[in-house]
Amino acid sequence: MTQPVQRAARPLWWLGALLAVYLCAPFLASIPQIGQADWANVDWHATWSAVGVSAGSASVAALLILVGGVPLGYWLARSQARGVALLGFVVQLPLALPPLTSGILLLFLLGPYSPLGLLFNGALTDSFTGIVLAETFVAAPFLIVAARSAFAAVDPVYDDVAATLGHHAASRFFRVTLPIAWPAIRAGLALAWLRAFGEFGATVMVAYHPYSLPVYTYVVFGGQGLPAMMPLLLPTLAIAIVCAVLSVYTRSARGTLAVSVDSGDELTAITPAAAANEAADLRLAFAAKRQLGAFTLDVAWQPRTRRLALIGPSGSGKSLALRIIAGLEANDAGTVTLGATDLGVLPPERRQIGYMPQDYGLFPHMTVAQQLAFPVDADAASARYWLAHLGLDTLTQRLPRQLSFGQRQRVALARALTRHSQLLLFDEPFAALDTPRRRRLQQSLRALQREIAAVTVIVTHDPDEAALLADEVLVIEHGRTLQAGPVGDVFARPASLRVAELLGLHNIGEGVVRGSGEIETASGLRLPFADGCGGAALAEGSRVMWRVAPRALRAAPDGRWQGRIAGTSLRHGDRYVTIELDGELFDIPADDWADSQDGQRALRFEIDVGGVTAWAAERS
C-alpha cells in the first residue's frame, strides 16, 4: 500500500533536494576561503563600528516595527472595514520593490529637499536616523504579514470565552490573543530584524554614512576585492544563525501553579451548597432576535425551572441564541433577563456567566491551574474543591493538548464554576465524544446540576441528552420556535410531526377524530382511543396528533388488524421490530415478539385502547 505513495513522492523529493543543495552550496563554498582571507589588513575598528551601527539600527527598527506592526496586523486580520484589504496590499509592497526603488521612494519623502527633510534640516538622511527609517520601511512587512496570519489563525472563541470570564477587551488581547499568536509573531520579528540588519539598497540611498555593515562591506569589496570579504562575512553569518535559531525556537510552556491543591481545611470545609451562589429564585427569560444575511432568529422563552435545553437540527439557530444570551452576539430589539437583572444591557464580561463552546475554549498556552485562575473573580477555595471533585487535582500542570476530550470538558466546567456563575451555558458540550464517554459525562453533569444553584442551558441536537439534563426544553428550527415546555409534556405530546421527528419519537402521526371513539390516520387506519382520557374531549372532525405506546400493539390470532413485519431497527442498544398496519408504521420492542412468529410475514394485531393517546394538533 505504501509503495505507490513513495513512487509518486520521489520526483518531489528530488526537486526539493536540488533546491536544498543550491541553498547550502554557497555556505560550503565559503569554508575554504577562511584560510585564504586577508586577515592581516582587516580594519577591526571600522568593522565592529559597522556591525554596531547595523545591529543598533536593526534593533531600533525592529522595536518600532513591533510596536506598530502587531496592532496593524491585528487590525488587518480582524477588521471588516472597507479599504482594509487595499491597506494590507500597500503595506506589503516593500516586499516586491527592489531595495534601490524603496530608497528612491524614501528620498521623495525624507530627502534633504523634501518638506520633511527641510523641517528636520536634513537630519533624516546620512544619519543613524536615516538608516533606521530605511530599514523600518523594507523590513516592516515581514512582521506585519506574520502578525496578520497569526491573529487570523487564532480562533475567535478564545476571545468569546475570555469575555464571559470577566475580562475586558484589552485584557483579552494581552492575556489570550497575543500569547496564542506570539510564536508566529516572534518568528516574523526575527525575520524583520534580519532583513533590517542586512539591508543595503534603501540604506545606501538614504544614509550612505555612517557605514552600516552591508554598506561597509560594499565599500571594502570595491577597494580590496574578494580576499577581504571573509572577515566581514563572519559576523553577519554568526548573527544570521542566531536569529534563525531564535525564529524557530519554541519555549517549553511550563506554567506556574496558579491554584494550589492541598488537603487543607479549605477543601474539606467547602460543600456543594457553598460552591455556588444560592439562586433558587433565579429564572432566565429571553427574546432573541437576530438577522444574519438570509437567516433570521426570532425566539422567545420564559421557562419556570433552572435546567433548560435548546434542541434543534444543525443551522436552526441554537448556538446563535446561546451566544445572544451570553452577550457575544447583538440582540436586535430583544431582551435577556436573569431574575431581576437585565443582562441585555451588560457586556459579556459583566454578565457573571459561564460559557462552554463546543470545543470547550481552553486557552492553549495555559495550564489547568492557570485556566482555573483566569476568571477575574476566580475563587481559589472553590477551584480547589472542583479540581478534587472532578478528578483534576493531578492534572494542574498540564496544557490542553496533553488532556483527553473528557478531561478538557471537566477543566472547562471547573473553570466556569470557580467564579460562582449564576448562569451556565453549554454549547453541544459532548458532541465530540464517543458514546461511552458521552454517557458518563452526561451523568456527571446531571449530578452536578443537583449540587449547584445556577441556571444551566444546554444546546444540543440529541433528544436523549435534553431529556436527561433539562426540566424544560425549547425546540427550534429555521430560527423559529416549534414548541416549548416541560420535558415530560413536550416528549409526551409533541406539537407537530416535525417536533416528534426532532425528538426522535416513534409511533406518532396526525389524524382526524371520527365517531365511535376512533381516529382516522393519514393512511386511512382507524385507531381506537379513549376520548377525554387525561384531557378535554376532542370534537368529531377535529385534527389531532396521536401516539401509540410500543407495548399497546400486540400480535393476536383473532386481531382486528392485519399487518406485516416491515423490518427491524436498533435504538440505544435495544432492538425494535417495525410493523406495518394499513400503511402506518409502528415500532414494537423485539423482546415482546414470539420466536415462532419471526418467520411470518402477514399477521393479525390488536391495539390496546389504553395505549393510544390523542391531543389537539397545532395549526399550521
Disulfide bonds with the S-S distance in Angstrom:
none
